[in-house]
Amino acid sequence: MQLEIKFKSIAARWFFNIFLIVAIIVCTVIIALSALVSSLYTERITTLANDLTYEFNSLSTVAGTNFKDTAVDLAENFPHKTKLEVQVIDRDGSIIVTTTGFRPAEEKMPDYERAKKSGYASLKCKTAEGERVLCGTTALYDSSGRYIGAYRWITSLKNTNKIITWMVLSLVLAGLLILAFCAFSGLFFIRSIVKPIRDVSNIARKIAMGDFNSRIEITKNDEIGELCDTINYMASELNQAENLKNDFISSVSHELRTPLTAIRGWGETAKMSLGTDEELVKRGLDVVLSEADRLSGLVEELLDFSRMETGRLSVAAQPLNVSQILSESVDMYIELARQQGLELIYTRSAEDMIVSGDSNRLKQVFINIIDNAVKYTEKGGQVLVDQTAEEGCVRITVKDTGVGIPAQDIDRVKEKFYKANKTVRGSGIGLAVADEIIKQHNGLLFIESDEGVGTTVTIVLSLYEPEETEQTEAEQSEEKEN
């Protein structure tokens, strides 16, 4: 398994933050257990040696010349000569007898020196030949507490050290296996994270460069899989937004080109007809002015969209007669509807309805909704505009018998750039701007449609409720007189 470890990478952080700590803990445990094993074995040997040499304690009851004879007798009859060497030492520090029968070469006896001070001492040391042994010395005192000598046992640590070495090596091997398992499982786990993250990084880089068709293969149902799914969804949305943007640019380009072509064509025609056909010149100028108004409206729509995107689209609210504004908007399309063979019917309420809003902005919304209804309704169809008051609100509906909106598009028609029907003129931002304006008026704009049957757009605005004003000066003067 290959895994490139980079500075400050996940693998590097795992190594320093987890694996290194685990390695330190494992090493500490191995050292502690090794020391414990060595200590336990040493303590066990010491206890056993003291038990086997306990009979030499009888020398403390022997005094004078009998001390040496008794020591020789005990040494000759000691039953554990193969396990221990026992030395008897007189009060002058000279070895009287040993259980091996050989007088040992002179050597330092640090345990004996300590036992003379404390009564007993045991420790590890080396013989004159360099062999590591465990020694223990017990000081002997007579009944009056006078020091009379000591006996010292010695046992080789050769076999014990072998056992301890094997046990330590076993602990080290176990520690290495633990570290190997941690390293393998850790690197495997890291790779399971790093590889998808690298895939995510590569795909994200492609998406950032404009390749919105790139997708990440989802192989796991975990947080990484959820992240991959989210990025795929983001790429899909970006791809859709890119397509909408391109369609928008294409639509706007067409919307701009059409009036510009008409203006140029009729401008040249009018110029050529000056002084010869005044009626044609007048007609051409009318077309030029009409198309210029259309261009102006498109530019204003684009500016409104820009203001909406930057949060600068605002309304100047004041009490106004929404019935009058709606009536003016309908009047603008009466002739156009007649020319297209449509029936445009406006049912106006018997009483004026006052709302708090921006007349220009509301008129812009009404014009946009009515214009869409007229555009998408075929010859012989109807566009019905109605307004009613209900529960402190005014409900305005624009219902047509046009082509309708497909069910899959109904929830998206108010999104920017989105056009359900790309065969009809329009920039695709009119409804988005209209919806934002109605929201600025604390109102609602919702759309219902059946494909092939027609569309109903409903706008709900709150009726204006004037605040209680202060008493007029006349009323105040009357109160003072009374």
C-alpha positions as MATLAB code, in Angstrom:
seq = 'MQLEIKFKSIAARWFFNIFLIVAIIVCTVIIALSALVSSLYTERITTLANDLTYEFNSLSTVAGTNFKDTAVDLAENFPHKTKLEVQVIDRDGSIIVTTTGFRPAEEKMPDYERAKKSGYASLKCKTAEGERVLCGTTALYDSSGRYIGAYRWITSLKNTNKIITWMVLSLVLAGLLILAFCAFSGLFFIRSIVKPIRDVSNIARKIAMGDFNSRIEITKNDEIGELCDTINYMASELNQAENLKNDFISSVSHELRTPLTAIRGWGETAKMSLGTDEELVKRGLDVVLSEADRLSGLVEELLDFSRMETGRLSVAAQPLNVSQILSESVDMYIELARQQGLELIYTRSAEDMIVSGDSNRLKQVFINIIDNAVKYTEKGGQVLVDQTAEEGCVRITVKDTGVGIPAQDIDRVKEKFYKANKTVRGSGIGLAVADEIIKQHNGLLFIESDEGVGTTVTIVLSLYEPEETEQTEAEQSEEKEN';
ca = [
       0.000    0.000    0.000;
       1.581    3.235   -1.132;
       0.606    6.502    0.474;
       2.414    9.722   -0.204;
       2.891   11.648    3.065;
       2.962   15.381    2.542;
       3.756   18.087    5.052;
       0.623   18.951    7.003;
      -1.285   16.207    5.161;
      -3.856   14.002    6.884;
      -1.352   11.121    6.941;
       1.328   13.313    8.506;
      -1.083   14.618   11.150;
      -2.202   11.057   11.879;
       1.441    9.965   12.266;
       2.375   12.743   14.671;
      -0.915   12.978   16.564;
      -1.906    9.319   16.865;
       0.653    6.756   15.703;
       3.581    8.450   17.456;
       1.613    8.626   20.708;
       0.604    4.955   20.377;
       4.257    4.036   19.708;
       5.396    5.940   22.810;
       2.711    4.256   24.933;
       3.612    0.790   23.593;
       7.342    1.372   24.244;
       6.595    2.632   27.753;
       4.437   -0.415   28.493;
       7.135   -2.776   27.150;
       9.806   -1.149   29.305;
       7.562   -1.187   32.368;
       6.576   -4.844   31.863;
      10.205   -5.839   31.241;
      11.264   -4.144   34.462;
       8.356   -5.784   36.296;
       9.234   -9.256   34.964;
      12.872   -8.815   35.955;
      11.884   -7.563   39.390;
       9.428  -10.447   39.951;
      11.978  -13.073   38.954;
      14.660  -11.492   41.146;
      12.262  -11.307   44.085;
      11.200  -14.916   43.573;
      14.820  -16.153   43.460;
      15.679  -14.093   46.550;
      12.739  -15.490   48.505;
      13.565  -19.078   47.444;
      17.259  -18.646   48.309;
      16.417  -17.281   51.761;
      14.080  -20.232   52.379;
      16.695  -22.778   51.263;
      19.402  -21.259   53.472;
      17.203  -20.665   56.495;
      18.955  -23.460   58.482;
      22.156  -21.353   58.560;
      20.342  -19.042   60.974;
      21.168  -21.639   63.672;
      24.741  -20.310   63.641;
      23.540  -17.357   65.712;
      23.161  -19.708   68.698;
      26.701  -21.045   68.375;
      29.615  -19.194   69.871;
      33.367  -19.538   70.047;
      35.159  -22.447   68.435;
      31.919  -24.284   67.800;
      30.907  -21.589   65.251;
      33.395  -22.827   62.650;
      32.704  -26.509   63.230;
      28.971  -25.974   62.992;
      29.416  -23.905   59.827;
      31.516  -26.662   58.198;
      28.952  -29.281   59.197;
      26.062  -27.250   57.754;
      27.983  -26.587   54.513;
      28.860  -30.251   54.002;
      25.291  -31.406   54.586;
      23.571  -28.581   52.598;
      21.103  -30.376   50.252;
      20.796  -27.652   47.610;
      24.410  -27.307   46.536;
      23.455  -27.523   42.827;
      21.166  -24.525   43.145;
      23.087  -22.260   45.504;
      26.520  -21.638   46.833;
      26.525  -20.708   50.512;
      29.492  -19.022   52.197;
      29.931  -18.624   55.964;
      31.864  -15.524   57.022;
      33.405  -14.903   60.444;
      33.318  -11.676   62.366;
      36.543  -10.510   60.661;
      35.028  -10.817   57.203;
      36.948  -13.955   56.204;
      35.176  -16.807   54.454;
      35.298  -19.848   56.749;
      33.656  -22.406   54.473;
      31.617  -22.697   51.281;
      29.168  -25.346   50.153;
      31.240  -25.901   46.986;
      34.287  -26.979   48.987;
      36.512  -24.502   47.158;
      37.776  -21.329   48.687;
      36.709  -18.550   46.340;
      39.109  -15.986   44.989;
      39.077  -12.692   46.738;
      36.280  -10.523   45.420;
      34.240   -7.620   46.514;
      31.133   -8.435   48.481;
      28.964   -5.294   48.405;
      25.976   -7.207   49.789;
      28.041   -8.280   52.815;
      29.113   -4.702   53.513;
      25.485   -3.558   53.430;
      24.312   -6.480   55.589;
      26.796   -5.542   58.320;
      24.939   -2.226   58.599;
      21.330   -3.301   58.046;
      21.312   -7.005   59.010;
      20.376   -8.223   55.525;
      21.096   -7.221   51.918;
      20.674   -8.757   48.497;
      21.692   -7.427   45.079;
      22.956   -8.302   41.634;
      26.688   -8.308   41.084;
      29.482   -9.926   39.044;
      31.953  -12.612   40.034;
      35.661  -12.305   39.422;
      35.101  -14.234   36.168;
      32.506  -11.675   35.076;
      29.427  -13.891   35.562;
      26.284  -12.092   36.666;
      24.956  -13.508   39.927;
      22.435  -12.673   42.629;
      23.882  -12.462   46.130;
      22.266  -12.233   49.552;
      23.935  -11.848   52.956;
      22.356  -12.308   56.402;
      24.256  -10.980   59.431;
      24.384  -13.196   62.561;
      24.163  -11.906   66.130;
      24.434  -13.774   69.454;
      21.898  -13.537   72.235;
      23.485  -10.358   73.571;
      23.227   -8.715   70.121;
      26.955   -8.921   69.365;
      27.927   -9.454   65.717;
      29.504  -12.895   65.302;
      29.549  -13.370   61.504;
      27.284  -13.912   58.489;
      26.236  -16.374   55.840;
      26.007  -15.465   52.175;
      24.241  -17.257   49.334;
      25.123  -16.852   45.638;
      23.177  -18.085   42.617;
      23.820  -17.652   38.911;
      21.444  -15.495   36.847;
      22.407  -17.101   33.543;
      19.223  -19.156   33.086;
      17.084  -16.462   34.666;
      18.462  -13.844   32.289;
      17.677  -16.122   29.366;
      14.080  -16.455   30.503;
      13.799  -12.713   31.099;
      15.388  -12.004   27.698;
      12.902  -14.280   25.930;
      10.011  -12.676   27.765;
      11.256   -9.188   26.906;
      11.707  -10.216   23.271;
       8.138  -11.586   23.319;
       6.905   -8.268   24.687;
       8.861   -6.383   22.024;
       7.464   -8.652   19.300;
       3.935   -8.133   20.639;
       4.551   -4.370   20.683;
       5.837   -4.467   17.090;
       2.777   -6.456   16.019;
       0.512   -3.896   17.728;
       2.325   -1.012   16.024;
       2.227   -2.832   12.671;
      -1.500   -3.429   13.071;
      -2.045    0.223   14.042;
       0.057    1.404   11.099;
      -1.664   -0.891    8.589;
      -5.201   -0.192    9.811;
      -4.443    3.527   10.189;
      -2.975    3.863    6.712;
      -5.827    1.807    5.276;
      -8.336    4.067    7.020;
      -6.476    7.206    5.918;
      -6.328    5.959    2.357;
     -10.071    5.343    2.462;
     -10.430    9.039    3.342;
      -7.579   10.580    1.357;
      -8.389    8.903   -1.971;
     -12.009   10.141   -2.078;
     -10.855   13.571   -0.921;
      -8.316   13.677   -3.753;
     -11.073   12.660   -6.168;
     -13.264   15.399   -4.702;
     -10.396   17.888   -5.056;
      -9.763   16.927   -8.681;
     -13.445   17.098   -9.623;
     -13.872   20.391   -7.727;
     -10.906   21.796   -9.668;
     -12.516   20.712  -12.944;
     -15.813   22.273  -11.894;
     -13.984   25.483  -10.982;
     -12.511   25.493  -14.511;
     -15.998   25.256  -16.029;
     -16.388   21.505  -16.585;
     -19.815   21.175  -14.950;
     -20.388   17.693  -16.392;
     -17.713   16.159  -14.144;
     -19.076   13.841  -11.470;
     -17.597   11.958   -8.508;
     -18.219    8.220   -8.325;
     -19.958    7.511   -4.999;
     -18.740    4.207   -3.528;
     -19.495    4.690    0.176;
     -22.590    5.555    2.144;
     -20.892    7.708    4.783;
     -19.933   11.350    5.326;
     -17.491   11.179    2.382;
     -20.259    9.749    0.209;
     -22.580   12.514    1.380;
     -19.936   15.105    0.494;
     -19.489   13.548   -2.962;
     -23.239   13.552   -3.480;
     -23.420   17.213   -2.440;
     -20.635   18.178   -4.857;
     -22.329   16.230   -7.661;
     -25.544   18.075   -6.861;
     -23.646   21.370   -6.845;
     -22.123   20.541  -10.238;
     -25.577   19.684  -11.575;
     -26.993   22.970  -10.293;
     -24.030   24.912  -11.700;
     -24.438   23.155  -15.026;
     -28.115   24.049  -15.039;
     -27.329   27.622  -14.017;
     -24.728   27.811  -16.796;
     -27.258   26.584  -19.333;
     -29.824   29.072  -18.023;
     -27.240   31.833  -18.245;
     -26.398   30.902  -21.826;
     -30.098   30.757  -22.700;
     -30.552   34.116  -21.001;
     -27.707   35.662  -22.989;
     -29.138   34.177  -26.166;
     -32.646   35.454  -25.317;
     -31.434   38.928  -24.399;
     -29.280   39.065  -27.527;
     -32.339   38.176  -29.587;
     -34.493   40.654  -27.670;
     -31.944   43.375  -28.375;
     -31.307   42.405  -31.976;
     -34.959   42.408  -33.012;
     -35.776   46.034  -32.089;
     -32.363   47.220  -33.235;
     -32.945   45.569  -36.625;
     -36.389   47.187  -36.842;
     -34.979   50.587  -35.831;
     -32.189   50.392  -38.371;
     -34.418   49.110  -41.146;
     -37.200   51.633  -40.623;
     -34.658   54.402  -40.016;
     -33.069   53.783  -43.396;
     -36.521   53.507  -45.002;
     -37.677   56.785  -43.459;
     -34.455   58.488  -44.498;
     -34.880   57.356  -48.099;
     -38.557   58.445  -48.086;
     -37.972   61.987  -46.835;
     -39.814   64.440  -49.108;
     -41.416   61.689  -51.164;
     -43.663   59.682  -48.862;
     -44.440   61.480  -45.628;
     -46.878   58.758  -44.524;
     -44.135   56.127  -44.761;
     -41.736   58.388  -42.854;
     -44.320   58.876  -40.114;
     -44.944   55.138  -39.910;
     -41.215   54.452  -39.751;
     -40.713   56.983  -36.940;
     -43.596   55.412  -35.017;
     -41.923   52.003  -35.297;
     -38.561   53.485  -34.264;
     -40.090   55.104  -31.172;
     -42.031   51.952  -30.298;
     -38.953   49.740  -30.587;
     -36.893   52.291  -28.628;
     -39.474   52.065  -25.823;
     -39.202   48.299  -25.996;
     -35.408   48.500  -25.713;
     -35.724   50.913  -22.829;
     -38.075   48.516  -21.049;
     -35.661   45.626  -21.531;
     -32.721   47.665  -20.239;
     -34.787   48.775  -17.237;
     -35.695   45.143  -16.563;
     -32.014   44.180  -16.639;
     -31.173   47.053  -14.280;
     -33.921   45.943  -11.909;
     -32.540   42.428  -11.993;
     -29.071   43.757  -11.197;
     -30.503   45.746   -8.279;
     -32.318   42.632   -7.058;
     -29.144   40.550   -7.163;
     -27.196   43.157   -5.197;
     -30.003   43.826   -2.723;
     -30.562   47.380   -3.953;
     -34.069   46.861   -5.355;
     -36.310   49.015   -3.182;
     -39.808   50.437   -3.190;
     -41.104   53.871   -2.132;
     -44.310   52.901   -0.335;
     -47.212   55.294   -0.033;
     -51.014   54.949   -0.072;
     -52.260   54.422   -3.635;
     -55.295   53.200   -5.544;
     -54.277   49.777   -6.840;
     -57.482   49.563   -8.894;
     -56.409   52.578  -10.935;
     -52.899   51.193  -11.539;
     -54.278   47.811  -12.601;
     -56.770   49.520  -14.934;
     -53.997   51.534  -16.591;
     -51.941   48.395  -17.063;
     -54.838   46.550  -18.691;
     -55.535   49.501  -21.013;
     -51.981   49.229  -22.382;
     -52.767   45.729  -23.755;
     -56.358   46.146  -24.986;
     -55.298   47.034  -28.535;
     -52.512   44.445  -28.662;
     -54.920   41.726  -27.530;
     -57.435   42.787  -30.196;
     -54.778   42.636  -32.890;
     -53.826   39.108  -31.797;
     -57.448   37.966  -31.802;
     -57.652   37.684  -28.015;
     -60.331   38.772  -25.607;
     -58.917   40.782  -22.688;
     -61.536   41.263  -19.962;
     -60.973   43.304  -16.821;
     -63.471   43.036  -13.969;
     -62.920   46.051  -11.783;
     -64.206   46.255   -8.241;
     -67.023   48.682   -7.522;
     -64.930   50.440   -4.911;
     -61.356   51.669   -5.023;
     -58.826   49.591   -3.126;
     -56.027   51.402   -1.330;
     -52.738   49.684   -0.616;
     -49.378   50.915    0.596;
     -46.893   50.546   -2.212;
     -44.838   51.938   -5.067;
     -47.057   52.752   -8.039;
     -44.304   52.388  -10.624;
     -43.145   49.049   -9.239;
     -46.654   47.614   -8.960;
     -47.450   48.768  -12.495;
     -44.262   47.056  -13.632;
     -45.476   43.798  -12.042;
     -48.980   44.047  -13.532;
     -47.599   44.803  -16.993;
     -45.231   41.824  -16.778;
     -48.012   39.414  -15.734;
     -50.495   40.673  -18.361;
     -47.795   40.692  -21.048;
     -46.983   37.028  -20.299;
     -50.680   36.109  -20.424;
     -51.090   37.790  -23.822;
     -47.843   36.276  -25.183;
     -48.690   32.700  -24.267;
     -52.373   32.777  -25.303;
     -53.199   31.762  -28.865;
     -55.713   33.423  -31.168;
     -59.304   33.043  -29.988;
     -58.266   32.720  -26.330;
     -59.134   34.837  -23.327;
     -57.207   36.770  -20.682;
     -59.305   37.548  -17.603;
     -58.113   40.150  -15.077;
     -59.990   40.334  -11.800;
     -59.617   41.964   -8.390;
     -61.512   41.271   -5.186;
     -61.235   42.332   -1.565;
     -61.150   39.706    1.164;
     -60.159   39.775    4.838;
     -58.070   42.938    4.723;
     -56.385   42.022    1.454;
     -56.853   42.630   -2.243;
     -56.577   39.596   -4.504;
     -55.624   40.256   -8.133;
     -55.798   37.380  -10.614;
     -54.698   37.206  -14.226;
     -56.084   34.070  -15.851;
     -55.446   33.016  -19.427;
     -56.415   30.131  -21.678;
     -52.920   29.838  -23.105;
     -50.466   26.979  -23.536;
     -49.971   26.520  -19.802;
     -46.826   25.462  -17.955;
     -45.593   21.849  -17.707;
     -45.842   20.363  -14.203;
     -42.060   19.914  -13.973;
     -41.504   23.612  -14.657;
     -44.177   25.193  -12.448;
     -41.932   25.393   -9.367;
     -39.101   27.036  -11.293;
     -40.755   29.690  -13.413;
     -39.975   32.370  -10.812;
     -36.263   31.515  -10.842;
     -33.899   33.892  -12.591;
     -33.114   33.093  -16.255;
     -35.620   30.229  -16.295;
     -37.994   29.965  -19.270;
     -40.440   27.091  -19.528;
     -41.206   27.971  -23.168;
     -38.106   29.009  -25.111;
     -39.995   29.635  -28.341;
     -41.641   32.830  -27.050;
     -39.807   36.116  -26.681;
     -38.655   37.182  -23.249;
     -35.512   37.427  -21.111;
     -36.552   34.976  -18.395;
     -36.057   37.422  -15.525;
     -39.382   39.282  -15.569;
     -41.161   36.935  -13.142;
     -38.139   36.827  -10.832;
     -38.134   40.628  -10.607;
     -41.934   40.722  -10.218;
     -41.823   38.198   -7.394;
     -39.130   40.233   -5.605;
     -41.159   43.446   -5.951;
     -44.253   41.774   -4.470;
     -42.130   40.467   -1.601;
     -40.910   44.026   -1.026;
     -44.609   44.947   -0.641;
     -45.061   42.111    1.912;
     -47.356   40.403   -0.553;
     -47.637   37.031   -2.275;
     -47.315   35.998   -5.907;
     -48.149   32.408   -6.801;
     -48.817   30.611  -10.072;
     -51.187   27.755  -10.949;
     -51.164   26.168  -14.369;
     -52.352   23.180  -16.384;
     -50.445   22.430  -19.574;
     -52.664   23.016  -22.583;
     -55.422   24.576  -20.438;
     -54.052   27.847  -19.150;
     -52.316   29.693  -16.326;
     -53.562   31.704  -13.360;
     -51.288   34.203  -11.636;
     -52.508   35.485   -8.272;
     -51.165   38.512   -6.417;
     -52.240   39.218   -2.831;
     -51.546   42.616   -1.224;
     -52.616   43.977    2.152;
     -55.119   46.809    2.146;
     -53.885   50.087    3.554;
     -54.968   50.823    7.111;
     -54.276   54.457    8.074;
     -52.824   55.003   11.523;
     -54.777   57.017   14.046;
     -53.878   60.652   13.492;
     -53.679   63.342   16.088;
     -56.686   65.607   16.612;
     -56.985   68.475   14.223;
     -56.417   71.995   15.401;
     -60.157   72.700   15.056;
     -61.078   69.784   17.317;
     -58.470   70.833   19.836;
     -59.795   74.415   19.871;
     -63.351   73.133   20.370;
     -62.269   71.095   23.353;
     -60.561   74.115   24.851;
     -63.729   76.239   24.436;
     -65.800   73.551   26.139;
];
